[in-house]
Each structure stands twice: as C-alpha cells, then as structure tokens.
Amino acid sequence: MPRFSDVRQTVGVPPASAFSSAHGTPLVVDIASSTLYYMDAAGAVQSIAGGGGGAPTTAEYLLGVANGSLPNGRVPTNTATVTWDFTTPGQAKANAVGGSGLTQPQVMARALGG
C-alpha cells in the first residue's frame, strides 16, 4: 500500500511525473483551484473531490426544475412535437410526438427515393 509522505504544490492538473518520490506517493495540490490530486494504483492522476464548490453558475444547464442558484439553467418545455422525460435520474430524454409513424431507416430510405 503506498504511503502519502509528502505534499507538493502546482498550478493546474499535475503531470504523472509530479508523483515520483522515493518516500512514497505524494499528494499534489493545485494552489489555483485548491484541488488535491493523487496517483491511483493504475498510474492515473486522480483528483480528490472537495466540498462546497458547487456547479459553475456561468455554465448553461438543462434542468428538470428551475433552480435559483443556477441562473443560466434552462427548463425544457413540452411542445406539440417534443415532450421531455426526466424520470431516469441523471438523464433528460426528448421524445418526438406526432411524427409520421415511420422509423428512422424508413425516413432515410424515403429521402433517398426508396
């Protein structure tokens, strides 16, 4: 089992070479983002998630329900041609409504003159 014997600092995601140490596997801290990194058993650099950061408020998100802390969040609206399904956690599914009743291959075949 590796020992965590020293801590180093960097700015940005550290390269794998930042983890070489004769005294065990060090931890590396990105001082710009306050993110802690370690090297896993497979040799991949991994971050240790911290608490309290939350989602970036400037990014755009599809939301099932409006959320005041995400001002750029968008709640999809059902229309005559598309309905939204949020029943599966972590997914937003758009369903086509009132189409021609043809499958995608049939639509493509017709478009190609088939």
C-alpha atoms as one frame of an Amber mdcrd trajectory, in Angstrom:
protein
   0.000   0.000   0.000   1.507   3.392  -0.955   2.402   5.850   1.748   1.387
   9.503   1.438   4.568  11.055   2.745   4.871  14.462   1.154   2.673  17.148
  -0.340   3.674  19.253  -3.326   2.056  22.245  -4.979   1.421  23.179  -8.597
  -0.888  25.300 -10.706  -3.184  23.168 -12.890  -3.529  19.397 -13.122  -0.165
  17.877 -12.252   1.600  15.541 -14.700   2.330  11.960 -13.646   5.992  12.887
 -13.146   4.973  15.111 -10.201   4.223  11.964  -8.206   7.662  10.314  -8.297
   9.050  10.053  -4.789  11.391   7.688  -3.009   9.403   8.276   0.178   6.013
   7.127  -1.092   3.260   8.582  -3.226   2.879  12.310  -2.594  -0.223  14.413
  -2.740  -0.137  17.374  -5.120  -2.244  20.483  -4.537  -3.307  22.794  -7.364
  -2.997  26.075  -5.475  -5.067  27.959  -8.078  -8.187  25.791  -7.694  -7.481
  24.220  -4.258  -7.826  20.752  -5.774  -5.917  17.830  -4.262  -4.503  15.133
  -6.591  -3.044  11.669  -6.073  -1.868   8.836  -8.346  -4.015   5.699  -8.260
  -2.737   2.104  -8.407  -3.043   2.099 -12.219  -0.802   5.179 -12.506  -3.594
   7.613 -13.392  -3.734  11.067 -11.819  -6.984  11.460  -9.852  -8.494  14.430
  -8.051  -9.970  14.281  -4.584 -13.323  16.000  -4.634 -13.790  18.757  -2.124
 -16.987  20.081  -0.712 -18.804  23.335  -1.133 -17.708  24.306  -4.621 -20.950
  23.559  -6.414 -21.677  23.885 -10.107 -20.307  26.855 -12.058 -23.056  29.486
 -12.133 -21.951  30.791 -15.550 -22.440  27.449 -17.349 -25.688  26.513 -19.095
 -27.658  23.518 -17.839 -30.823  21.643 -18.751 -32.834  21.401 -15.548 -35.904
  19.360 -14.700 -36.982  22.165 -12.334 -35.771  25.778 -12.231 -33.065  26.433
  -9.635 -32.291  29.980  -8.477 -28.627  29.166  -7.798 -28.153  28.265 -11.484
 -29.237  31.443 -13.289 -28.284  30.077 -16.721 -30.273  26.866 -16.172 -32.927
  26.132 -18.791 -36.048  24.073 -18.171 -37.084  22.259 -21.379 -40.710  22.823
 -22.308 -43.009  20.249 -23.884 -44.319  21.236 -27.310 -46.648  19.689 -29.873
 -43.672  17.843 -31.408 -41.354  17.150 -28.432 -42.008  16.012 -24.862 -39.376
  15.743 -22.153 -38.903  12.798 -19.782 -36.895  13.329 -16.562 -37.931  10.088
 -14.799 -34.476   8.448 -15.084 -32.024  10.092 -12.643 -29.224  11.969 -14.423
 -30.953  11.919 -17.820 -33.125  14.218 -19.897 -34.867  12.351 -22.714 -36.568
  14.152 -25.606 -39.423  12.225 -27.232 -40.742  13.071 -30.700 -44.542  13.362
 -30.769 -46.930  13.152 -33.684 -44.390  12.160 -36.306 -45.028  10.247 -39.497
 -45.051   6.902 -37.700 -42.021   5.805 -39.720 -38.793   4.506 -38.246 -35.576
   6.438 -38.845 -34.388   3.912 -41.517 -37.750   4.258 -43.312 -37.496   8.065
 -43.300 -33.958   7.840 -44.666 -34.998   5.347 -47.351 -37.821   7.634 -48.489
 -35.462  10.604 -48.569 -33.155   8.577 -50.823 -36.021   7.644 -53.131 -36.551
   4.155 -51.715
